[in-house]
Amino acid sequence: MKKLVVLGAGLAGTMAVNRLRPHLDSDDWDIVIVDQDETHIYQPGLLFIPFGMYRPDDVIRRRREFIPPGVQMITAPIEAVDTDAQKVLVNGHTLEYDYLIVATGTSPRPEQTPGLLGDAWRDTVHDFYTLEGATALADRLDRWDGGRIVVDVMELPFKCPVAPLEFVFLTDWWLQERGMRDRAEVIYATPLSGAFTKPVSSRRLGHLLDEKKIGLEADFYTERVDTEKNVVVSYDEREIPYDLLVTIPVNMGADFVKNSGLGDELNHIVVDRRTFSPEGHPNVFAIGDAAELGTSKAGSVAHFASEVFTANFLRGIRGLPPLEEFDGHANCFIESGFGKAMLIDFNYTTEPLPGKFPLPGIGPFTLLEETEMNHWGKLMFRWTYWNVLLRGKDLPLPSRMLLAGKESS
């Protein structure tokens, strides 16, 4: 009996067991999935909670609802992995494996930035990348009477990389809807060289911040937060004052990843783009945000990569070479406020281009333009997430990026 252990029952881990279970005979394969809690959170929906567009109940489900028959689920903390002995220590108990999939994601670590945690946390300093943070921020915005809102990205990489930009756009809309825009200043601080760093994206979308009167602090690498002075301080001693600070904290993978000798400095696992294995560990795989693939940590990446991983894993256990390499394909809806959104589609070698998606020349979604259809696409994705992606069903979208229907510039 072969033993497959999957660590993490988020999007990537749940898709993996749903995709693999039908292909692995239950008489020959024992599959176990482990997570530290029972609650699955639809993370793209956290963005909408501070603005009252979603409620907490809209973004949570029980993990077990999405685990297929024939897969054992264990709810317990993951303590360590011994790759030599091929064992996982879970809450004091040992799980043996023949194959191991790590899908424990990445998560905000506010303690990594001096001054971020303290008396001001969830008062004048907030986050929205956790359910608790998004809910607390909703309450704070309900009591907001004006001032300077700073949205600050602490470090790269982080999950849902367009979400901070969406947050400033939705903040502008939220303020205008309440007749408060003239009493507020919105600032976006990022370690990137601009809000949109790819040439075509910048040319087509770079005007949005100016039109919405959103200030940009580029190349801003946060070193610390001084909550007594209400300023964010960069490593080059630039300071940004705030009345309300909305942070995107440093993101890191699970601690057991580093402690087991698998992770980089941020506890992410660097893997081969064909096998999804770290060097020297052919029976260990990392998928989703836990993997360092050199592309965005986003749900679309987890989805497209999952298709490549599943096919190559099934070939690998039969002694066959991998069929194809993951091309870094990602696409993201970007909420821009006022019932509109943008859509970008890209991969490792091709930047976002204008055109139609997913059907060439037809759409219904338009790339690199604000449209109402894109906004509805973003909202409809929640249904797709719960009913299609998590359950390992195929979408009518290729895992590789297509250039058909896209303009060259």
C-alpha positions as CSV (number, residue, x, y, z in Angstrom):
1,M,0.0,0.0,0.0
2,K,1.5,3.4,-1.1
3,K,1.0,6.3,1.3
4,L,0.4,9.8,0.0
5,V,0.3,12.5,2.7
6,V,-0.9,16.0,1.8
7,L,-0.1,18.9,4.2
8,G,-2.6,21.7,3.9
9,A,-6.3,21.7,3.0
10,G,-6.5,25.1,1.4
11,L,-7.1,25.6,-2.3
12,A,-4.0,23.8,-3.6
13,G,-4.1,20.8,-1.2
14,T,-7.9,20.3,-1.7
15,M,-7.6,20.4,-5.5
16,A,-4.8,17.9,-5.3
17,V,-6.7,15.2,-3.4
18,N,-9.8,15.8,-5.6
19,R,-7.8,15.5,-8.8
20,L,-5.6,12.5,-7.7
21,R,-8.1,10.3,-5.8
22,P,-10.0,9.1,-8.9
23,H,-6.6,8.0,-10.5
24,L,-5.1,6.3,-7.5
25,D,-6.8,2.9,-6.7
26,S,-8.0,2.8,-3.1
27,D,-6.7,-0.8,-2.8
28,D,-3.2,0.4,-3.6
29,W,-3.1,4.0,-2.2
30,D,-3.8,5.4,1.2
31,I,-4.3,9.2,1.1
32,V,-4.3,11.5,4.1
33,I,-4.7,15.3,4.2
34,V,-3.7,17.3,7.2
35,D,-4.6,20.9,8.3
36,Q,-4.5,22.7,11.6
37,D,-8.1,23.8,11.6
38,E,-11.5,23.0,10.1
39,T,-12.3,26.3,8.4
40,H,-11.7,27.0,4.8
41,I,-11.6,30.7,3.9
42,Y,-12.3,32.1,0.4
43,Q,-9.4,34.5,0.5
44,P,-10.3,36.7,-2.4
45,G,-13.5,37.6,-0.6
46,L,-11.6,39.1,2.4
47,L,-11.0,42.2,0.3
48,F,-14.8,43.0,0.2
49,I,-15.5,42.6,3.9
50,P,-14.1,46.0,5.1
51,F,-16.4,47.8,2.6
52,G,-19.5,45.8,3.6
53,M,-19.7,44.1,0.2
54,Y,-19.3,40.6,1.8
55,R,-20.1,39.3,5.3
56,P,-17.8,36.8,7.1
57,D,-20.3,34.0,6.5
58,D,-19.9,34.6,2.7
59,V,-16.2,33.5,2.8
60,I,-16.1,30.5,5.1
61,R,-17.0,26.8,4.8
62,R,-16.0,23.6,6.5
63,R,-12.9,22.0,4.9
64,R,-14.4,18.5,5.1
65,E,-17.2,19.5,2.7
66,F,-14.6,19.5,-0.1
67,I,-12.6,16.4,0.8
68,P,-13.5,13.4,-1.4
69,P,-14.6,10.0,-0.1
70,G,-11.6,7.7,0.4
71,V,-9.4,10.5,1.7
72,Q,-8.7,10.7,5.5
73,M,-8.6,14.2,7.0
74,I,-6.7,14.9,10.1
75,T,-7.2,18.2,12.0
76,A,-4.0,18.9,13.9
77,P,-0.9,21.1,13.9
78,I,2.0,20.0,11.7
79,E,5.2,20.0,13.6
80,A,8.0,18.7,11.4
81,V,8.9,16.7,8.3
82,D,11.8,14.1,8.3
83,T,12.5,13.6,4.7
84,D,15.2,11.0,5.4
85,A,12.8,8.8,7.4
86,Q,9.8,9.8,5.2
87,K,7.8,10.8,8.2
88,V,5.6,13.7,9.3
89,L,5.2,14.6,13.0
90,V,1.6,15.7,13.5
91,N,0.5,16.7,17.0
92,G,2.9,14.3,18.6
93,H,2.0,11.4,16.2
94,T,3.9,10.1,13.3
95,L,2.6,9.7,9.7
96,E,4.7,7.7,7.3
97,Y,4.6,8.6,3.6
98,D,5.9,7.3,0.3
99,Y,5.0,10.6,-1.4
100,L,4.5,14.0,0.3
101,I,2.7,17.1,-1.0
102,V,3.2,20.3,0.9
103,A,0.4,22.8,0.3
104,T,0.4,24.8,3.5
105,G,0.5,28.2,1.7
106,T,1.8,31.5,2.9
107,S,0.4,33.8,5.6
108,P,0.8,37.3,7.0
109,R,3.5,37.7,9.7
110,P,3.1,41.2,11.2
111,E,5.6,40.3,14.0
112,Q,8.3,40.5,11.3
113,T,8.1,44.3,11.1
114,P,9.2,46.2,14.2
115,G,6.4,48.3,15.7
116,L,3.6,46.7,13.7
117,L,2.1,44.7,16.6
118,G,1.2,46.5,19.8
119,D,-1.5,48.7,21.3
120,A,-2.2,50.3,17.8
121,W,-2.9,46.9,16.2
122,R,-6.5,46.7,15.1
123,D,-7.0,50.3,16.2
124,T,-5.0,52.7,13.9
125,V,-3.1,49.8,12.3
126,H,-5.0,47.1,10.4
127,D,-4.7,44.3,7.9
128,F,-7.3,42.6,5.7
129,Y,-5.5,39.4,4.7
130,T,-7.1,37.5,7.7
131,L,-10.8,37.1,8.5
132,E,-10.2,38.7,11.9
133,G,-8.3,41.6,10.3
134,A,-10.9,42.2,7.6
135,T,-13.7,42.1,10.1
136,A,-12.0,44.5,12.5
137,L,-11.2,46.9,9.6
138,A,-14.9,46.9,8.6
139,D,-15.8,48.1,12.1
140,R,-13.0,50.7,12.0
141,L,-14.1,52.1,8.7
142,D,-17.7,52.4,9.9
143,R,-16.4,54.8,12.5
144,W,-14.0,56.6,10.1
145,D,-14.5,60.4,9.9
146,G,-11.7,61.4,7.6
147,G,-7.9,61.7,7.5
148,R,-5.0,60.0,5.8
149,I,-5.3,56.3,4.8
150,V,-2.0,54.6,3.9
151,V,-2.0,51.2,2.3
152,D,1.5,49.7,2.7
153,V,3.0,46.6,1.2
154,M,5.8,45.4,3.5
155,E,7.7,42.9,1.4
156,L,7.6,40.7,-1.7
157,P,6.3,38.1,-2.4
158,F,2.8,38.1,-0.9
159,K,-0.4,36.3,-1.8
160,C,-3.1,38.0,-3.9
161,P,-0.6,40.5,-5.2
162,V,-3.2,42.8,-6.8
163,A,-5.4,43.0,-3.7
164,P,-3.6,46.0,-2.2
165,L,-4.2,48.0,-5.4
166,E,-7.8,46.9,-5.4
167,F,-8.1,48.0,-1.8
168,V,-7.0,51.6,-2.6
169,F,-9.5,51.7,-5.5
170,L,-12.3,50.4,-3.4
171,T,-11.4,52.9,-0.7
172,D,-11.7,55.7,-3.1
173,W,-15.2,54.5,-4.2
174,W,-16.3,53.9,-0.6
175,L,-15.3,57.4,0.4
176,Q,-17.0,59.0,-2.5
177,E,-20.2,57.0,-1.9
178,R,-20.3,58.4,1.6
179,G,-19.5,62.0,0.6
180,M,-16.2,61.9,2.5
181,R,-13.6,61.9,-0.4
182,D,-12.7,65.5,0.2
183,R,-12.0,64.7,3.9
184,A,-9.6,61.9,3.1
185,E,-6.2,61.3,1.5
186,V,-5.3,57.9,0.1
187,I,-1.7,56.8,-0.3
188,Y,-0.4,53.5,-1.8
189,A,3.1,52.5,-0.7
190,T,4.9,49.7,-2.4
191,P,8.4,48.3,-2.7
192,L,7.8,48.0,-6.5
193,S,8.9,50.8,-8.8
194,G,5.2,51.6,-9.6
195,A,1.7,50.5,-9.1
196,F,1.8,48.8,-12.5
197,T,5.4,47.7,-13.3
198,K,4.9,46.0,-16.7
199,P,5.2,48.4,-19.7
200,V,1.9,47.6,-21.4
201,S,0.0,47.5,-18.1
202,S,1.6,50.8,-17.0
203,R,0.7,52.5,-20.3
204,R,-2.9,51.4,-20.2
205,L,-3.7,51.6,-16.5
206,G,-1.2,53.9,-15.0
207,H,-3.5,56.9,-15.3
208,L,-6.0,55.4,-12.8
209,L,-4.2,56.5,-9.6
210,D,-3.9,60.1,-10.9
211,E,-7.6,60.2,-11.9
212,K,-8.6,58.8,-8.5
213,K,-6.2,61.2,-6.7
214,I,-4.4,58.3,-5.0
215,G,-0.9,59.1,-4.0
216,L,1.9,56.7,-4.8
217,E,5.1,56.0,-2.8
218,A,7.1,53.7,-4.9
219,D,10.4,51.9,-4.1
220,F,9.3,52.1,-0.4
221,Y,10.8,49.3,1.7
222,T,9.3,49.4,5.1
223,E,11.8,49.0,8.0
224,R,9.5,49.8,10.9
225,V,6.3,51.4,12.0
226,D,6.3,54.1,14.7
227,T,2.8,54.0,16.2
228,E,3.5,56.8,18.6
229,K,4.2,59.2,15.8
230,N,1.9,57.5,13.4
231,V,4.5,57.1,10.6
232,V,5.8,54.3,8.5
233,V,9.6,54.4,8.1
234,S,11.6,52.9,5.2
235,Y,15.1,51.5,5.2
236,D,16.3,54.8,3.6
237,E,14.6,56.7,6.4
238,R,11.7,58.1,4.3
239,E,8.6,58.6,6.4
240,I,4.9,58.3,5.5
241,P,2.5,59.8,8.1
242,Y,-0.9,58.1,8.5
243,D,-4.1,58.4,10.5
244,L,-5.1,54.9,9.5
245,L,-2.5,52.3,8.3
246,V,-3.7,49.3,6.3
247,T,-0.8,46.9,6.0
248,I,0.0,43.9,3.9
249,P,2.5,42.3,6.3
250,V,5.5,40.2,5.4
251,N,4.2,36.8,4.1
252,M,5.9,33.6,5.1
253,G,5.3,29.9,4.7
254,A,4.8,27.5,7.6
255,D,7.5,27.3,10.2
256,F,7.8,23.5,9.9
257,V,9.0,24.0,6.3
258,K,12.1,25.9,7.3
259,N,12.7,23.6,10.4
260,S,12.6,20.6,8.1
261,G,15.3,22.0,5.8
262,L,12.9,22.5,2.8
263,G,12.4,26.3,2.7
264,D,14.1,29.5,1.7
265,E,14.4,32.5,4.0
266,L,10.6,33.1,3.8
267,N,9.8,29.4,4.4
268,H,8.7,28.9,0.8
269,I,9.9,25.8,-1.1
270,V,11.9,26.4,-4.3
271,V,10.7,23.7,-6.8
272,D,11.4,22.5,-10.3
273,R,8.7,23.9,-12.7
274,R,8.2,20.4,-14.3
275,T,8.2,18.1,-11.3
276,F,7.2,20.6,-8.5
277,S,9.9,18.9,-6.3
278,P,12.7,20.6,-4.4
279,E,16.2,19.6,-5.4
280,G,17.2,16.3,-3.9
281,H,13.7,15.3,-2.8
282,P,12.0,13.5,-5.7
283,N,9.2,12.2,-3.6
284,V,8.4,15.5,-2.0
285,F,6.3,18.1,-3.9
286,A,5.2,21.7,-3.1
287,I,2.2,23.3,-4.7
288,G,0.1,26.5,-4.3
289,D,1.5,29.4,-2.3
290,A,3.9,27.1,-0.4
291,A,5.9,26.7,-3.6
292,E,8.4,29.2,-4.9
293,L,7.8,29.1,-8.6
294,G,9.0,32.6,-9.5
295,T,5.5,33.9,-10.3
296,S,2.5,35.4,-8.5
297,K,1.1,33.7,-5.3
298,A,-2.5,33.7,-6.5
299,G,-5.4,31.3,-6.8
300,S,-5.2,31.3,-10.6
301,V,-1.6,30.1,-10.4
302,A,-2.5,27.3,-7.9
303,H,-5.3,26.3,-10.4
304,F,-3.2,26.3,-13.6
305,A,-0.2,24.7,-11.9
306,S,-2.4,22.0,-10.3
307,E,-3.3,20.7,-13.8
308,V,0.3,20.5,-14.8
309,F,1.3,19.0,-11.4
310,T,-1.4,16.3,-11.5
311,A,-0.5,15.1,-14.9
312,N,3.2,15.0,-14.2
313,F,2.7,13.3,-10.8
314,L,0.6,10.5,-12.3
315,R,3.3,10.0,-14.9
316,G,6.1,10.1,-12.3
317,I,4.6,7.3,-10.2
318,R,4.6,5.2,-13.3
319,G,8.2,5.9,-14.0
320,L,7.5,8.2,-16.9
321,P,9.1,11.7,-17.4
322,P,7.1,14.9,-16.9
323,L,5.0,15.9,-19.9
324,E,5.3,19.7,-19.7
325,E,6.6,22.6,-17.7
326,F,4.4,25.1,-15.9
327,D,4.6,28.3,-17.8
328,G,3.7,30.6,-14.9
329,H,0.2,31.3,-16.2
330,A,-1.8,33.6,-14.0
331,N,-4.9,35.8,-14.5
332,C,-6.4,38.3,-12.0
333,F,-9.4,40.5,-11.9
334,I,-8.6,43.9,-10.4
335,E,-11.5,45.7,-8.8
336,S,-11.3,49.4,-9.7
337,G,-14.4,50.7,-7.9
338,F,-17.8,52.0,-9.1
339,G,-18.9,48.5,-10.2
340,K,-16.0,48.0,-12.6
341,A,-12.9,45.8,-12.7
342,M,-9.9,45.1,-14.9
343,L,-8.5,41.7,-16.0
344,I,-4.9,40.8,-16.6
345,D,-3.6,37.5,-18.1
346,F,0.2,36.7,-18.2
347,N,2.9,34.2,-17.6
348,Y,6.7,34.0,-17.1
349,T,7.6,35.4,-20.5
350,T,4.6,37.4,-21.7
351,E,3.4,40.4,-19.9
352,P,-0.3,41.3,-19.6
353,L,-1.7,42.2,-23.1
354,P,-5.0,43.8,-24.2
355,G,-7.6,41.7,-25.9
356,K,-10.5,39.4,-25.1
357,F,-10.6,36.5,-22.6
358,P,-11.2,33.6,-22.5
359,L,-12.7,33.3,-26.0
360,P,-10.5,35.1,-28.6
361,G,-12.3,38.1,-30.1
362,I,-15.5,37.3,-28.0
363,G,-14.6,37.4,-24.4
364,P,-16.9,38.1,-22.5
365,F,-14.1,39.6,-20.5
366,T,-11.9,42.5,-21.7
367,L,-8.2,42.5,-20.8
368,L,-6.6,45.7,-19.5
369,E,-9.8,47.7,-19.5
370,E,-12.3,48.7,-16.8
371,T,-15.6,47.1,-17.6
372,E,-18.7,46.1,-15.6
373,M,-18.5,42.6,-17.0
374,N,-15.1,42.2,-15.4
375,H,-16.6,43.2,-12.1
376,W,-19.3,40.6,-12.4
377,G,-16.7,38.1,-13.4
378,K,-14.8,38.8,-10.1
379,L,-18.0,38.4,-8.1
380,M,-19.1,35.2,-9.9
381,F,-15.7,33.6,-9.3
382,R,-16.8,32.9,-5.7
383,W,-19.3,30.4,-7.0
384,T,-16.7,28.9,-9.3
385,Y,-14.3,28.6,-6.4
386,W,-16.6,26.6,-4.1
387,N,-18.3,24.5,-6.8
388,V,-15.6,23.9,-9.4
389,L,-12.0,24.6,-8.4
390,L,-12.0,23.2,-4.9
391,R,-13.7,20.0,-6.1
392,G,-11.0,19.4,-8.7
393,K,-13.3,19.9,-11.7
394,D,-11.9,21.2,-15.0
395,L,-12.6,24.7,-16.2
396,P,-12.7,25.3,-20.0
397,L,-9.4,27.1,-19.7
398,P,-6.0,25.8,-20.8
399,S,-3.3,25.7,-18.1
400,R,-0.9,27.4,-20.6
401,M,-1.3,31.0,-21.5
402,L,-2.8,31.5,-25.0
403,L,-1.9,34.5,-27.2
404,A,-5.0,34.1,-29.4
405,G,-7.3,37.0,-29.0
406,K,-4.6,39.3,-27.5
407,E,-3.0,42.3,-29.1
408,S,0.7,42.5,-29.4
409,S,1.0,45.9,-27.6
